[in-house]
Amino acid sequence: MKSNTALFLMFLFLTMYTGAAAQQQPQLSRDQVRETVQELSSSLLANYVFPEKATNASVLLHSGIDGGLYDKILDPNLLASTLFKELQPVLNDKHFRIVYNPALEKEVLSYNSRPVQLSADVQSEKNKNFYFRKIEILPGNVGFLEFNGFALPNKDFRRTLGFVMGYLANCEALIIDLRSNRGGNGKSSEEILSYFFERNTYIGRSYNRISDQWSSSYVKGYKSNRNSIHLNMPIYLLTGKNTYSAGEGFAYALQQQRDSKVVGTKTSGAAHLTRSFSLGNGFVGYIPYQRTENAKTGTDWEGTGVIPDVTTMENALIIAHNLILADKIAKTTGKEKDVFLWMINYNKSMLSSGKLTDTNLSCFTGRFAEFEITGKDGQLFFRDVNQKNTVPAVMVPIDQDFYQVKKDYQVRFESLKNGQYQDLRVYWSDGYSEKIERLHTLE
């Protein structure tokens, strides 16, 4: 028995050792290391968007080669991370990366030899609904659209985009959520932007390091779209640290050229267009090759990110919605104004986390006509006694004497006397309100 156990443990050890050895990364030779560093230097000089920085990076790399700095870094992943750490202070570019991935390098070489869109790519993005995640109409006829990327432009994408924009066409304002938008194809970004401009609009120019040329950038007007849909309503954009690359560019263009409001936190700060290049020996370099200058600002968002007009760490959607509703209130009167105010206060209740002290509960508790107010553990509860089987609803604070009751009522307490509120006013979502007095003798 002991003999069998010993044999099994030896077999297990050999299996684990063999498996671990098989998973070890291959070691590079000294010549391969130097070849890779040299190819990285050449690729930066030929392609990196800022020639001066590319020259400085090349000088640094050749100094390392001449000094034998990289000769003993034979682990490919360690070499990749070392080169990145050396160059990032020089380039200071969010898009620049170096990876060791032989399979990826083969794909890069294959793609660069035939840069065409494959049907498999189209189907993959179609299965993701071309990154459109959510579309709805919020109270107040405010549209909401969330998409987390920009697909490769094709007829299926354009048809889906037309349906999305058609659904939103009659909204009076629009909120676009870009907080999880990681970028993608710049051409499809331009196609989406075209729905928001009446005529062809100059938005700036771009410098391509590979071709060494400047080119002007325009957003086409909506009349160039097959659907001829023009979304000329006010636009609010939600952004955050995960808004990246083309997602930032989309927000930046609307903020600068359409005066759209950005709500949230600043974006990643990755403005430069990037391509992947083979560096040989299984290495791939992601090298930014194009930058833009906005027509209004003369710069882009590289390193700084898109700066919000309204900064908030959380609840950006609610805050943007309330900004739109407040603007509506300023332009309306009468019952419609009360309806918008009800919506704003309801949104405020969704941000609330406050409770009362138990000593304050008695100010509010009691009977007001058919409404019964009770309190426990710092929380007020509301019940319509005519609805016998209704469980008391939590009253969520909007303000010190103002509460939300589910989606049904808003209740404001009035006329504090002898330590108790004597009246309350109930507001309904249709703008109607009613004052109700406290019953001093309970029924």
N, C-alpha and C positions, 0 to 999 in steps of 0.2 A: 504493500500500500504506500509506504513511504517512498519507495523507488518510483512508483507511478506519479506520485505528487511532484517529486523532484524533476522528472522528465517533463511533466506538464509546465512547471514554472520555467524551465530552461527554454521550452518551445515558445512560451509566451514572451519571454525576454527577447529571444531572437527575432520574433515577429515584430515586436515593438521597435527594436533597434533597426531592423531592415526598413520598416515603414518610415521611421524618422529620417533615416539616411536618404530614402527616396524623395522625401519632401524638402530636403535641403536645397537651397538655391545653388545653381552652378557658380563656381568662382571664375572671375575674369582673369585674363592674363594681363601683364603690364602693358603690352602693346594694345590690347583691346581698350583698356582704360584710357590710354592716350588718344586712340582713334576717336573714342566717344567724346572726350573733352574737346578735341579739335573740331569735330563735326558740329558740336553745340556752338562753338565760337563762330564757325562759318555760317551757320543757320541764323544766328542772331545778327551778324553783320549784314546778311542778305535780306532779312525779313522783319526784324524788330522795328516797331513803329517809330521809335525815336533813335535816329542814327547815332547821335552823340552818346546816348546811354549804351547802345550796342557796342560802340568802340571802347568805352570804359570797361564793359563786361568782358570784352575780348582780351583787353590788356591784362585784366585780373586773371582770366583763365590761362593765358600763356605764361604768366608769371608763375602760376601754380605748376604748370607742366615743366617749365625750365627748372624750377626748384625741387622737383620730384615730390610735390605735395600730395599728388593723387596716386602715386605708384603703388602704395601699399593698401589702397582701398579696393580690394578685390571682390568684396561683396557688392553685387549690383544695386541692391536696394539702398545700401549705405552710401554708395557713390551718388545715386540719384538725390538722396536727401542732403548730402554734403554740398553738392553743386547748387541745389536750390537755396540752401541757407547762405552760401557765399554770394549768390547773385541777387537775391531779393532786396538787400539793402541798396544795391546799385540801381536796380530796375524799379523797385517799389511798385509792382504791378500785380493786381489781384488775379489776373487771368494766367499769368506765367506759371508753368508747372513743368516738372521733369518726372517721368515715371519709367520704371523698368517693367516691361510687359511685352515679351516676344510675340504673343498672339496678337496683341493690339498693333504692334509695329507692322505685322503682315497685313492687317486690315487697312492700315494707313497707306501702305505702299499700293495695295490693291485699289483702294478708293481713289487715290490720286492719279492712278492710271486710267480710271473710268469714272470721273465725277458726275455720275448720273443718279437720279432718284430711282431706287429699286421699288418694285411693287410691294415687297415685304415691309419696307419702311412705311409706305402709305397705309398698308393694312394695320400695322402696329399702332400708328397714330389714330387711325379710324376707330380701332377698338378702345382707345382712350378718349373718344369723342373729341379728338383734336384739342384736348386739354381744357375744354369748356366744362367746368365742374358744377356750377350752380347758376340758375337764372330765376328770378322771381320779382313780383311787384310788392313793395313794402307799403304800409299805410301812407296815405297822402299822395298816391300815384308816383311813388319813387321807385325807379328800377334798380335792381341789384344784379350785378354780373361778376362771377368769379371765374377766372381761368388761370392756370398755373404754368403755362408755357406757350410757345409759338410753334405751330406745326409747319411742316414743309408745305408750301402752297401747291394746291392741285384742285381739280374740279370738285371733289367731294368736300374738301375743306371749305371752298368758297360757297358751296350750297349750304353747308351747316352754318357758316358765318351769316349768310343771308337770312336764314331762319331765326337765328339769335337776335340779330339787329332788328328784324321785323317785329319780333315779340316786344322789343323795348321802345319801338318807334313813337308810341303815343304817351310815354312817360313825361312828366314835367321836370324831372331831374334824374340823374343816374349816378349810382355809386359803383365803382369798379374796384374789386378786391384783388390786389396784386401782392398780398403779403406772402404768398407761397409761390410766386411766379419766378422760376429759375432761368427764364430766357428761352432762347431757341433761334428760329429762323427770322432774320431781319425783314425779309420780303413779306412774310405774312403779317408781321407787326405793322408794316406800312399799309397793307390792305385793310387791317382793322381800323387803323387811324383814319383812313380815307372816309369812313362813314361820319367822322366828326368835323369835317371841313367842307365848306360850301364850294370853294374853288381851289385850284392848284396853289399850294402854299409853300414858299421857300422856308425851309427850317434850318438851313446851314450848309456846311460843306464837309467833305471827308477826305482824309489823306491816306492813300494806300501805299505802304512802304514797298510792297513787292513790285508794283508797277511804277512807283515813284511819281504818282499823279494825284492832283486834287480834283474832286468832282463835286458838283452841286447836288444837294439833296432836297427833294420836293415831296410833299404828301399830296396825292391826287385828291381832287374834290369828289364829293359824293356822286356827281353826275357821271363819273367814269365807271361807277358800279352798275352791274347788271340790274340790281334791285332798285336803284335810284332812291335809296333811303338816306335821309339826312338827319342825324341825331344832333340837333343844335341846342339841346337843353343844357343847363349847368351840369358840370361833371365834377364829382369828388372821387379822389383816388386814395385807396388805403394801401400803405406801404409799411415795410419793416425790414429787419436785418436779413431776412431770407428773400427779399426782392433783389434779383440779381440780373446783371447783363442786359439783355434786350427788354426784360421787365422794367428795369430802371429807365432805359431809353424811351419806352412807351410813356411812362409817367412824366419824364422830363420834357418830352415834346408837348404833351397836353398842358403841363404846368406853364411852360414858357410861351407856347404859341396859341393856346386857347384860354389862358388864365384860369385853368382848372385848379381846384384846391386839393392839396395833398394833406392827408390826415394820417398820423401814426408816428413812426420813428424813421430815422434816416436809413437809406438803403445801403447795400453792400459797398458800393463805390467801384464797381468793375465795369468800366465803360468801353474798353478796347475790344475790337473784333479779333478773334483768335482762330488760328489753324493749327492742326497737329502735324508735326514733321518727324520723319524717321531720322534718328541719330545714329543708327547702326547698332549692332550687337544687342538688339532687343530693347533699345531705349527709344522713348518718344518724348518730344518736346512740344508743349503747348505754348506757342509763341504769338503774342499779340502783333498784328500787322496793320491794323487800321484804327484811326482815331477820328473824332468828329469835333467840329466847332459849331455850336449852336448860333443861329442867326441873331438871337437876342442877347445872349450872354458872352459870346465869343469863346466859350470853353465847353467842357463836358462835365461829367460827374465822377471822373476817375479819381479815386482816393478819398473823395469827400462824401460821395453818395448824393442822392436826391434829398434835399432838405425840406421837411414838411412845413406847410403853412400853419398847421395846428399840430403840435407835438403831444402825443399821448402814448403811454406804454401799453395800455390795454383799452378795451371797449371802443376801438376806433370806429366800428360800424355804427354803434349807437350814437356816438358823438357826431359823426358825419350826418346821420339821419336827422338829428336834432338841429344841426346847423341849417339844413335844408328847410325843415319845418319852421324854424324861427324866421327865415327869409320869407316864407309864405305868409306868416302872421303879419309881417311888416307891410304886406301888400294887400291884405284882406280886412274885412270888417264883419261885424255881426256874428251870426251863428257859426259860419265857416271858420272864423278866427278862434272861437271856443273849441271847435273840433280839433284844430291843429294844436291848440294848447293842451288839450287832453292827451293827444299823442305824445307830445314832448314830456309831459309829466309821467305818463306810463313808462316811457323810456328811462326817465330818471329813477323810477322805482326799481328797474332792473339793475341799476348800479348800486342800490342801497344795501348796506349790511348792518345798519344801526339798530340798536335796541334801547328800550327805556329802562330806567331803574324801577324796581318794584314800588318804590315810594311815589313815583310819578304816575303809575297806572291808574290810581283812583281819580285823577283829574278827568280821565276819559270814559271810565266804565259807567255803565248805566243803560237805561232804556230810552230810545228816541223813536217815538211812534212804533212802527213794527220792527225797528232795528235794535238789536241787543249787542252791546259792546262789553266784552269781558277781557280780563287780563290774567296772565300767568307767566312767570319766569322772564319778565322783561318784554313780553310780547302781547300785543293786543289782538283780539279775535272779533270777527264780525259775523252776525247771523240775522237772517230775516226770519222772524218767529212764525210768519205765515207759511213758511216752507218747513213743515214739521220734520222731515227726514234729512234736512241739510246739515252737514257737518260744519261747524264754525270755521270761517276762512281766516287765514293769517292776514293781518293788516301790515303791509310793507311801508315803512316810512319814505315819503318823498321829501318832506320837510318836517320841522319840529311839531307842527299841528296838522299835518297833511299826509294822507295815507292812500295807498292803492289796495283795492280788494279784488284779487284775481284780475280778470279782464272785464269785470262787471261794473265796478264803481270806483270813484275817487271821493274821499271823504275829508272835508276840512272842518276842524273843530273851531268854534267861535264863542266869544263872550265868556271869558273866564271870570267866575264870581264865586267867592267863598270856597276856593280850592277846586271847583269843578267847572267844566265847560257846560254852558247852558244850551247851546245850540250846535247843530252841525249842518253843513251844507253838502248834499250829495250831488256829484256830477256824473252824468252819463256820457258815453262816447259820441252820441249824436249832438252834443253841445247843450243839451237841456240840463238844468240844475234846479234843486229844490232845497229850501231851508226847512229844517225839522227841529222842533224844540224838545228839550229833555222832559220826560215824564217823571215828575217828582213822586208820584204814587204809582208803583208798578202794578200792571194789570195781572 
